[in-house]
Amino acid sequence: MHIAQLGRQPELGLAELNQVYGRDNVVFLKDSGFALIKAPVGSSDINRLGGSIKLAEVLVKLPTANWREIERNLSRNITKYVGTIPDGKLTIGLSAHGFNIQPHTVGATSLRLKKELKKLTSSIRVVPNKSATLNTAQVIHNHLTSPSGREFIAVKDGPKTFLAITRGEQDIESYTARDQARPARDAFVGMLPPKLAQIMINLAQPSVNARILDPFCGTGVLLQEALLMGYDVYGTDLSDKMIDYSGRNLKWLHETFLTKDTYKLEQGDAMNATWSQPIDAVVCETYLGQPFSAPPSAAKLEEVRGNCNHIVSEFLRNIGSQVKPGTPLCIGIPAWRSTSGDFTHLPLISELKKLGYTQVRVSRDNLLYFRPDQVVAREILVLQKI
């Protein structure tokens, strides 16, 4: 078994895990913001999951959430949990998730574990705890997922505790490069975060070696993430400038990350374009309308909402005539947040069956991606062509 630490918006990460590993194999641990995964997990899965910060292998589930008893188990079994140390040098870290515990208490436990581990090696270093949990940068920069590093995590689940060892951590430097180091960027058209692009691809669940279409490709973020995941990609956009930007960015991606370069780009209006086949899956962020720094007036919102609803509805009608029944789609559409925190949605959500689609329920709630200061959120719909 494995556990995954979910990201800033856990409902998106949980929906992603449900799609990738199967809803019956995923259990949300509300005390800690983790999810238990009962299905097999690959060693490189962390690189494909946009909504999970950390993947850890479960060592044992303890029938207690008492820290002294947890420490006692770790001390008794730490040499077994560590296993073989290839070069005789070891760096360890310890994190406590979901516990009301002070950093110095976790640090004291780490020092006791160090004392036990001196039976294995005299060259051992402990990563100090500035908080009860180590952050991603600490795990990566101290090489705690390498053969000579170990991060042990205690994850509270009600009156019980999972003890686990971290196997993978999100590569924050790679995400930063894929977001900010690309040669062609355009803040005016909006930037789809690479992590959200990964989540959307996983929500669509394309078949292996599928060709993914993005009819609103912009600067190519979604295309680049699909290429990194091993898919063929096909991008179109109303703007010639965006096609040029996507081309430059995908060329950079190929040279930087040695991805395959099986992609096609062309100008096209998503409301009336004719796309070449095959189209195995459609994943895109559609037109989100104009940005707002504050909630708009009721009249302005109605105008923008109507315009967005028209464009997205026409796109769905158009693409629906060109894909086979059963084709998966994951699309991002706008939703507007009021000062009270309520959201206004596109009317087409209640018309999906008339448009030729069934909505795949991957979450109990609406899937919304937004920052605390954003008015225009991205609402994520997972659809299947009827």
C-alpha positions as CSV (number, residue, x, y, z in Angstrom):
1,M,0.0,0.0,0.0
2,H,1.0,3.6,-0.6
3,I,-0.2,7.0,0.7
4,A,-0.2,10.2,-1.3
5,Q,0.0,13.7,0.2
6,L,-2.5,15.8,-1.7
7,G,-1.8,19.3,-2.9
8,R,-3.3,22.8,-2.2
9,Q,-6.8,21.8,-3.5
10,P,-7.1,18.2,-2.3
11,E,-10.4,17.5,-4.0
12,L,-8.7,17.8,-7.4
13,G,-5.8,15.5,-6.3
14,L,-8.3,13.0,-4.9
15,A,-10.4,12.9,-8.1
16,E,-7.1,12.4,-10.0
17,L,-6.2,9.4,-7.8
18,N,-9.7,8.0,-8.2
19,Q,-9.3,8.0,-12.0
20,V,-5.8,6.7,-12.1
21,Y,-6.0,3.9,-9.5
22,G,-9.8,3.3,-9.3
23,R,-12.3,4.8,-6.8
24,D,-12.5,1.5,-4.8
25,N,-8.7,1.6,-4.3
26,V,-8.5,5.2,-2.9
27,V,-9.4,6.3,0.7
28,F,-9.2,9.9,1.8
29,L,-7.5,10.4,5.2
30,K,-9.2,13.6,6.4
31,D,-7.0,14.1,9.5
32,S,-3.8,14.6,7.4
33,G,-4.7,15.6,3.9
34,F,-3.4,12.3,2.6
35,A,-5.0,9.5,0.6
36,L,-4.5,5.8,1.0
37,I,-3.8,3.9,-2.3
38,K,-4.5,0.1,-2.2
39,A,-3.6,-0.5,-5.9
40,P,0.0,-1.0,-7.2
41,V,1.9,2.2,-7.5
42,G,4.8,2.6,-10.0
43,S,8.2,4.1,-9.0
44,S,7.8,7.0,-11.4
45,D,4.1,7.7,-10.8
46,I,4.9,10.9,-8.8
47,N,6.1,12.5,-12.0
48,R,2.7,12.0,-13.6
49,L,0.5,13.1,-10.8
50,G,-0.2,16.8,-10.7
51,G,-2.3,16.7,-7.6
52,S,-0.1,14.8,-5.2
53,I,3.0,16.3,-3.5
54,K,4.4,13.1,-2.1
55,L,4.1,9.3,-2.6
56,A,5.1,7.0,0.3
57,E,5.1,3.3,0.8
58,V,3.3,2.1,3.9
59,L,5.5,0.2,6.4
60,V,2.9,-0.5,9.0
61,K,-0.5,0.7,10.3
62,L,-0.3,1.2,14.1
63,P,-3.4,1.0,16.3
64,T,-2.5,4.2,18.1
65,A,-2.0,7.9,17.5
66,N,0.1,8.4,20.7
67,W,3.4,9.9,19.7
68,R,5.4,8.0,22.4
69,E,4.1,4.7,21.2
70,I,4.8,5.7,17.5
71,E,8.4,6.6,18.5
72,R,8.7,3.3,20.3
73,N,7.7,1.4,17.2
74,L,10.1,3.4,15.0
75,S,13.0,2.9,17.5
76,R,12.4,-0.9,17.7
77,N,12.2,-1.4,13.9
78,I,14.3,1.4,12.4
79,T,17.1,-0.8,11.2
80,K,14.6,-3.0,9.4
81,Y,12.8,0.0,8.0
82,V,16.0,1.6,6.7
83,G,17.2,-1.6,5.0
84,T,20.5,-1.7,3.1
85,I,22.7,1.5,2.9
86,P,24.7,1.2,-0.4
87,D,27.7,3.4,0.5
88,G,27.5,3.3,4.3
89,K,26.3,6.9,4.5
90,L,22.7,7.8,5.5
91,T,20.6,11.0,5.8
92,I,17.2,10.7,7.6
93,G,14.3,12.9,8.1
94,L,11.0,12.6,10.0
95,S,7.6,14.2,9.4
96,A,4.4,14.0,11.5
97,H,1.3,14.8,9.5
98,G,-2.1,15.5,11.2
99,F,-0.6,15.5,14.8
100,N,-0.8,18.4,17.2
101,I,2.9,18.2,18.0
102,Q,5.8,20.6,18.3
103,P,8.9,20.5,15.9
104,H,11.3,19.9,18.8
105,T,9.4,16.7,19.8
106,V,9.7,15.4,16.2
107,G,13.4,16.4,16.3
108,A,14.0,14.6,19.6
109,T,12.5,11.4,18.0
110,S,14.9,11.8,15.0
111,L,17.9,12.0,17.3
112,R,16.8,8.8,19.1
113,L,16.5,7.1,15.8
114,K,20.0,8.3,14.9
115,K,21.3,6.7,18.0
116,E,19.7,3.4,17.0
117,L,21.0,3.6,13.5
118,K,24.6,3.9,14.6
119,K,24.4,0.1,14.9
120,L,24.3,0.2,11.0
121,T,26.6,3.1,10.2
122,S,28.6,5.8,11.9
123,S,28.0,8.2,9.0
124,I,24.5,9.4,9.7
125,R,22.9,12.8,9.4
126,V,19.5,14.1,10.6
127,V,17.6,16.8,8.7
128,P,16.5,19.3,11.4
129,N,12.8,20.0,11.8
130,K,11.7,23.6,11.5
131,S,8.2,22.4,11.7
132,A,6.5,19.0,12.4
133,T,6.8,18.2,8.7
134,L,9.7,18.5,6.2
135,N,8.8,20.5,3.1
136,T,9.3,19.4,-0.5
137,A,12.5,21.5,-0.8
138,Q,14.0,19.9,2.3
139,V,13.2,16.4,1.0
140,I,14.7,17.1,-2.4
141,H,17.8,19.1,-1.4
142,N,18.7,16.5,1.3
143,H,18.3,13.6,-1.2
144,L,15.8,11.8,1.1
145,T,14.4,9.7,-1.7
146,S,17.9,8.6,-2.9
147,P,19.5,5.2,-2.0
148,S,21.4,7.0,0.9
149,G,18.4,9.0,2.2
150,R,15.2,8.1,4.0
151,E,12.2,10.2,5.0
152,F,9.9,8.5,7.5
153,I,6.4,9.9,7.8
154,A,3.8,9.3,10.5
155,V,0.3,10.0,9.1
156,K,-2.6,10.3,11.5
157,D,-5.9,8.5,10.6
158,G,-8.3,9.0,13.5
159,P,-7.1,6.9,16.4
160,K,-4.6,5.0,14.2
161,T,-1.3,5.9,12.4
162,F,0.3,5.0,9.1
163,L,4.1,4.8,9.2
164,A,5.5,5.1,5.8
165,I,8.7,5.8,3.9
166,T,8.8,8.5,1.1
167,R,9.4,7.0,-2.3
168,G,8.8,10.1,-4.5
169,E,8.5,13.9,-4.1
170,Q,7.2,16.4,-6.7
171,D,10.1,17.9,-8.6
172,I,9.5,21.6,-7.9
173,E,12.5,22.7,-10.0
174,S,11.2,20.8,-13.1
175,Y,7.7,22.3,-12.7
176,T,9.2,25.8,-12.4
177,A,11.2,25.3,-15.6
178,R,8.2,24.0,-17.5
179,D,6.2,27.0,-16.3
180,Q,8.6,29.9,-16.4
181,A,11.7,28.9,-18.4
182,R,9.9,28.3,-21.7
183,P,10.9,30.6,-24.5
184,A,7.4,31.9,-25.4
185,R,5.0,33.0,-22.6
186,D,1.9,35.3,-22.7
187,A,0.4,36.3,-19.4
188,F,-2.5,38.1,-21.1
189,V,-4.0,34.8,-22.4
190,G,-3.6,33.2,-19.0
191,M,-1.3,30.4,-17.9
192,L,-2.5,26.9,-17.4
193,P,-0.3,25.6,-14.5
194,P,1.6,22.4,-15.5
195,K,0.2,20.5,-12.5
196,L,-3.4,21.3,-13.4
197,A,-2.6,20.1,-17.0
198,Q,-1.4,16.8,-15.6
199,I,-4.5,16.5,-13.5
200,M,-6.8,17.1,-16.5
201,I,-5.0,14.5,-18.6
202,N,-5.2,12.0,-15.9
203,L,-8.9,12.8,-15.3
204,A,-9.6,12.1,-19.0
205,Q,-7.7,8.7,-18.7
206,P,-6.6,8.4,-22.4
207,S,-5.6,5.0,-23.5
208,V,-1.9,4.1,-23.8
209,N,-0.3,5.8,-26.9
210,A,-3.4,7.9,-27.4
211,R,-3.4,11.0,-29.5
212,I,-4.7,13.9,-27.5
213,L,-6.3,17.0,-29.1
214,D,-6.2,20.4,-27.4
215,P,-8.3,22.8,-29.6
216,F,-7.5,25.8,-27.4
217,C,-3.8,25.1,-27.1
218,G,-2.5,28.6,-26.3
219,T,1.2,28.5,-25.5
220,G,1.1,24.7,-25.4
221,V,1.3,23.8,-21.6
222,L,-1.2,21.0,-21.9
223,L,0.5,19.7,-25.0
224,Q,3.9,19.7,-23.3
225,E,2.6,17.8,-20.3
226,A,0.9,15.2,-22.5
227,L,4.2,14.7,-24.4
228,L,6.1,14.2,-21.1
229,M,3.5,11.5,-20.2
230,G,4.2,9.7,-23.5
231,Y,1.2,10.7,-25.6
232,D,1.1,12.0,-29.1
233,V,-0.5,15.5,-29.3
234,Y,-2.4,17.7,-31.7
235,G,-2.9,21.4,-30.9
236,T,-5.0,24.0,-32.6
237,D,-5.8,27.6,-31.7
238,L,-7.7,30.5,-33.2
239,S,-4.5,32.7,-33.0
240,D,-1.6,32.2,-35.3
241,K,0.6,33.8,-32.6
242,M,-0.4,31.0,-30.2
243,I,0.5,28.3,-32.7
244,D,3.9,30.0,-33.1
245,Y,4.4,30.1,-29.4
246,S,3.3,26.5,-29.0
247,G,5.8,25.4,-31.7
248,R,8.7,27.3,-30.0
249,N,7.8,25.9,-26.6
250,L,7.5,22.3,-27.8
251,K,10.8,22.5,-29.6
252,W,12.4,23.8,-26.4
253,L,10.7,20.9,-24.5
254,H,12.1,18.3,-26.9
255,E,15.6,19.8,-26.6
256,T,15.5,20.2,-22.8
257,F,13.6,17.0,-21.7
258,L,14.4,14.8,-24.6
259,T,10.7,14.1,-25.3
260,K,9.4,12.6,-28.5
261,D,8.4,15.2,-31.0
262,T,5.2,13.5,-32.4
263,Y,3.0,16.6,-32.4
264,K,0.9,18.5,-34.9
265,L,0.0,22.2,-34.7
266,E,-2.3,24.3,-36.9
267,Q,-4.5,27.3,-36.8
268,G,-8.2,26.7,-36.3
269,D,-11.4,28.1,-34.7
270,A,-12.7,25.5,-32.2
271,M,-16.3,26.4,-33.1
272,N,-16.0,25.3,-36.7
273,A,-12.6,23.6,-37.3
274,T,-12.3,20.2,-39.0
275,W,-9.6,18.2,-37.2
276,S,-7.6,15.3,-38.7
277,Q,-8.0,11.9,-37.2
278,P,-7.4,10.1,-35.0
279,I,-8.7,11.9,-32.0
280,D,-8.5,9.5,-29.0
281,A,-9.1,12.1,-26.3
282,V,-9.8,15.8,-25.9
283,V,-8.2,17.8,-23.1
284,C,-8.3,21.6,-23.0
285,E,-8.8,24.8,-21.2
286,T,-11.6,26.5,-23.2
287,Y,-12.2,30.2,-23.4
288,L,-12.4,31.7,-19.9
289,G,-13.6,35.2,-20.9
290,Q,-12.0,38.4,-19.7
291,P,-10.1,38.5,-16.4
292,F,-11.5,40.4,-13.4
293,S,-9.6,41.7,-10.4
294,A,-12.9,42.2,-8.6
295,P,-16.4,40.6,-9.0
296,P,-18.1,42.2,-12.0
297,S,-21.5,43.9,-12.0
298,A,-24.5,41.6,-12.6
299,A,-25.0,43.0,-16.1
300,K,-21.3,42.5,-17.0
301,L,-21.2,39.0,-15.6
302,E,-24.3,38.1,-17.6
303,E,-22.7,39.4,-20.8
304,V,-19.4,37.6,-20.3
305,R,-21.1,34.4,-19.1
306,G,-23.4,34.4,-22.2
307,N,-20.4,34.8,-24.5
308,C,-18.4,32.0,-22.9
309,N,-21.4,29.7,-22.9
310,H,-21.9,30.3,-26.6
311,I,-18.3,29.6,-27.5
312,V,-17.9,26.5,-25.4
313,S,-21.3,25.1,-26.5
314,E,-20.5,25.6,-30.2
315,F,-17.1,23.9,-29.6
316,L,-18.8,20.9,-27.9
317,R,-21.2,20.6,-30.8
318,N,-18.4,20.8,-33.3
319,I,-16.0,18.3,-31.7
320,G,-18.9,16.0,-30.9
321,S,-19.5,15.5,-34.6
322,Q,-15.9,14.4,-35.1
323,V,-15.2,12.0,-32.3
324,K,-16.4,8.4,-31.8
325,P,-18.9,7.5,-29.0
326,G,-17.0,6.8,-25.8
327,T,-14.3,9.3,-26.5
328,P,-13.2,11.0,-23.2
329,L,-12.9,14.7,-22.8
330,C,-11.7,16.8,-19.9
331,I,-12.3,20.5,-20.3
332,G,-11.7,23.6,-18.2
333,I,-14.5,26.2,-18.3
334,P,-15.0,29.4,-16.4
335,A,-16.9,29.9,-13.1
336,W,-17.1,33.3,-11.4
337,R,-16.8,33.8,-7.7
338,S,-18.8,36.4,-5.9
339,T,-17.7,38.4,-2.8
340,S,-19.6,35.9,-0.7
341,G,-17.6,33.0,-2.1
342,D,-20.5,31.5,-4.2
343,F,-19.9,30.5,-7.8
344,T,-21.8,31.3,-11.0
345,H,-21.6,28.5,-13.5
346,L,-22.1,28.2,-17.3
347,P,-25.7,27.2,-18.2
348,L,-24.4,24.5,-20.6
349,I,-23.6,22.2,-17.6
350,S,-27.3,21.4,-17.3
351,E,-27.5,20.9,-21.1
352,L,-24.7,18.3,-21.6
353,K,-27.0,15.5,-22.6
354,K,-28.6,17.6,-25.3
355,L,-25.1,18.5,-26.5
356,G,-24.3,14.8,-26.8
357,Y,-22.3,14.0,-23.7
358,T,-22.5,12.3,-20.3
359,Q,-20.7,13.8,-17.4
360,V,-18.3,11.4,-15.6
361,R,-18.6,12.0,-11.9
362,V,-15.1,11.9,-10.5
363,S,-15.9,13.8,-7.4
364,R,-18.9,14.4,-5.1
365,D,-18.5,18.1,-5.5
366,N,-17.8,20.5,-8.4
367,L,-14.1,20.5,-9.4
368,L,-12.9,24.0,-9.2
369,Y,-9.3,25.3,-9.5
370,F,-8.6,28.8,-8.2
371,R,-6.3,30.9,-6.1
372,P,-7.6,32.7,-3.0
373,D,-7.6,36.1,-4.8
374,Q,-9.1,34.9,-8.1
375,V,-12.5,35.9,-9.4
376,V,-12.5,33.6,-12.5
377,A,-12.0,30.0,-11.5
378,R,-11.5,27.0,-13.7
379,E,-14.3,24.5,-13.5
380,I,-13.1,21.0,-14.6
381,L,-15.6,18.8,-16.4
382,V,-14.9,15.2,-17.3
383,L,-17.2,14.1,-20.2
384,Q,-17.8,11.1,-22.5
385,K,-19.2,11.3,-26.0
386,I,-22.6,9.6,-26.2
